[in-house]
Amino acid sequence: VGTTYELLFNVTNPAVGQLSPAISLSATSTLVTILASGVEKDSNTIFGIVGGREPLRVVVPEFTVKAISQSSPLAGEDNEITVHLRSSLDLPGPFGSIIVSNLDGLVETNQIQLFPVTSGNAGEYLFCASDGSERIGEWDPTSLDLNLTVCSGKTLEAGVDYKFMIETTNPIVAQSSPSISILATTPVSYTHLR
């Protein structure tokens, strides 16, 4: 009587999102039956997900917004490429990394300066080069990828809209818009975002 017991067991979350189900507890023995009643759930935040500690609450790691646009389609003209992101969970630095792939036609140096945009929530300041320099994305001309590493001590927060811009010059030869994708890698306790 009066002894507290704690049970721990492992489960694998499903691949689709769900709210925490109603959970109840009951007990039976040869002497007594305790009727089922609801349990108190831990509703704290984890990974930037409010209520993420509620048992069996599942959130699919994804970009709920991932958009890219340009200021000019004209050959040989200056162009501003704007990226807009919103994640379903936190991407903490320096482990969170975002790759904007297949930016065919972008001709840049290894480091690309990131610039602010209106209502961007200072998205340009979230990313650092490998040497720690802020507002820098690292360009890979072979894979045509823009690699963005979240700065140490910073977090791309879940549910927040972030925007930033890069400045470039369009190629002098006409081309169709390439098929661009955005992928995030996160700490070991997370998974990939698409």
SULZICOR-V361338 format. One record per residue. N is the residue number from 1. RES is the residue in one letter. SS is DSSP state (H for helix, E for strand, L for the rest). PHI is phi in degrees with one decimal (NA if undefined). NEAR is the number of other ideal C-beta (glycine too) atoms within 12 Angstrom. Layout:
{{N	RES	SS	PHI	NEAR} {N	RES	SS	PHI	NEAR}}
This chain:
{{1	V	L	NA	4} {2	G	L	79.9	4} {3	T	L	-87.3	5} {4	T	L	-96.7	6} {5	Y	L	-117.4	8} {6	E	L	-124.9	6} {7	L	L	-110.0	9} {8	L	L	-133.1	7} {9	F	L	-146.9	8} {10	N	L	-98.4	6} {11	V	L	-134.4	9} {12	T	L	-106.8	8} {13	N	L	-65.3	18} {14	P	L	-68.7	13} {15	A	L	-82.3	12} {16	V	L	-116.0	10} {17	G	L	-69.9	19} {18	Q	E	-160.0	15} {19	L	L	-78.4	18} {20	S	L	-65.0	23} {21	P	L	-74.0	15} {22	A	L	-68.6	14} {23	I	L	-116.9	18} {24	S	E	-128.9	15} {25	L	E	-130.7	17} {26	S	E	-142.0	14} {27	A	E	-148.7	14} {28	T	E	-138.0	11} {29	S	L	-146.8	8} {30	T	L	-71.6	6} {31	L	L	-103.5	7} {32	V	L	-151.7	10} {33	T	E	-123.4	10} {34	I	E	-105.8	12} {35	L	E	-68.1	11} {36	A	E	-63.2	13} {37	S	E	-147.0	12} {38	G	E	-64.2	13} {39	V	L	-104.3	16} {40	E	L	-81.4	13} {41	K	L	-102.1	20} {42	D	L	-76.2	16} {43	S	L	-103.5	16} {44	N	L	-69.2	14} {45	T	L	-89.3	19} {46	I	E	-142.7	20} {47	F	L	57.5	31} {48	G	L	82.1	26} {49	I	E	-101.0	27} {50	V	L	-62.3	19} {51	G	L	76.7	21} {52	G	L	-66.7	29} {53	R	L	-88.0	18} {54	E	L	-65.2	24} {55	P	L	-55.5	26} {56	L	L	64.6	22} {57	R	L	-73.0	26} {58	V	E	-127.2	25} {59	V	L	-120.0	34} {60	V	L	-77.0	22} {61	P	L	-67.1	31} {62	E	L	-160.6	27} {63	F	E	-86.9	32} {64	T	E	-79.1	22} {65	V	E	-136.4	21} {66	K	E	-147.7	27} {67	A	E	-137.2	20} {68	I	E	-142.3	30} {69	S	E	-144.6	19} {70	Q	E	-133.7	26} {71	S	L	-93.4	20} {72	S	L	-149.9	17} {73	P	L	-95.3	19} {74	L	L	-78.5	14} {75	A	L	-59.0	15} {76	G	L	73.9	16} {77	E	L	-95.2	16} {78	D	E	-62.6	17} {79	N	E	-142.4	27} {80	E	E	-113.0	25} {81	I	E	-98.8	36} {82	T	E	-108.3	29} {83	V	E	-113.4	38} {84	H	E	-126.7	27} {85	L	E	-131.8	40} {86	R	E	-144.1	29} {87	S	E	-105.7	40} {88	S	L	-82.9	32} {89	L	L	-149.8	36} {90	D	L	-65.3	33} {91	L	E	-119.0	42} {92	P	E	-83.1	28} {93	G	L	-91.3	26} {94	P	L	-91.8	25} {95	F	L	-89.2	23} {96	G	L	-74.9	40} {97	S	E	-141.1	32} {98	I	E	-120.9	37} {99	I	E	-120.7	32} {100	V	E	-98.4	38} {101	S	E	-101.1	25} {102	N	L	67.5	20} {103	L	L	-82.9	35} {104	D	L	-64.0	21} {105	G	L	106.9	26} {106	L	L	-80.3	32} {107	V	L	-117.8	19} {108	E	L	-140.1	25} {109	T	L	-79.3	16} {110	N	L	-62.9	19} {111	Q	E	-114.8	24} {112	I	E	-116.3	33} {113	Q	E	-71.1	26} {114	L	L	-102.7	39} {115	F	E	-117.8	26} {116	P	L	-75.4	23} {117	V	L	-134.5	26} {118	T	L	-59.5	14} {119	S	L	57.9	14} {120	G	L	-91.8	24} {121	N	L	53.4	23} {122	A	L	55.1	24} {123	G	H	-57.2	38} {124	E	H	-64.6	31} {125	Y	H	-83.7	26} {126	L	H	-76.4	40} {127	F	E	-113.1	44} {128	C	E	-131.4	28} {129	A	L	-74.8	25} {130	S	L	-62.1	18} {131	D	L	-87.7	14} {132	G	L	93.4	16} {133	S	L	-63.9	20} {134	E	E	-78.2	27} {135	R	L	61.5	27} {136	I	E	-127.9	30} {137	G	E	-110.4	42} {138	E	E	-107.4	29} {139	W	E	-95.7	28} {140	D	E	-114.3	22} {141	P	L	-68.0	18} {142	T	L	-76.6	7} {143	S	L	-88.8	18} {144	L	L	63.4	22} {145	D	E	-106.6	28} {146	L	E	-102.8	38} {147	N	E	-98.1	31} {148	L	E	-120.6	45} {149	T	E	-104.3	35} {150	V	E	-65.7	34} {151	C	L	-61.2	32} {152	S	L	-58.3	20} {153	G	L	84.4	15} {154	K	L	-116.5	28} {155	T	E	-141.5	28} {156	L	E	-79.1	42} {157	E	L	-82.2	28} {158	A	L	-58.7	34} {159	G	L	77.7	26} {160	V	L	-102.4	25} {161	D	L	-81.0	25} {162	Y	E	-119.6	40} {163	K	E	-136.8	32} {164	F	E	-154.1	38} {165	M	E	-134.9	29} {166	I	E	-119.4	39} {167	E	E	-105.0	25} {168	T	E	-149.9	28} {169	T	E	-119.6	21} {170	N	L	-65.2	25} {171	P	L	-59.9	20} {172	I	L	-82.8	12} {173	V	L	-106.0	11} {174	A	L	-63.3	12} {175	Q	L	-154.5	14} {176	S	L	-78.8	11} {177	S	L	-66.1	18} {178	P	L	-71.4	19} {179	S	L	-80.3	12} {180	I	L	-98.9	25} {181	S	E	-129.2	22} {182	I	E	-129.7	31} {183	L	E	-134.3	29} {184	A	E	-120.7	39} {185	T	E	-114.1	24} {186	T	L	-135.9	33} {187	P	L	-56.9	22} {188	V	L	-55.1	8} {189	S	L	-77.6	13} {190	Y	L	-107.2	28} {191	T	L	-144.9	22} {192	H	L	-82.7	23} {193	L	E	-106.3	33} {194	R	L	-129.1	20}}
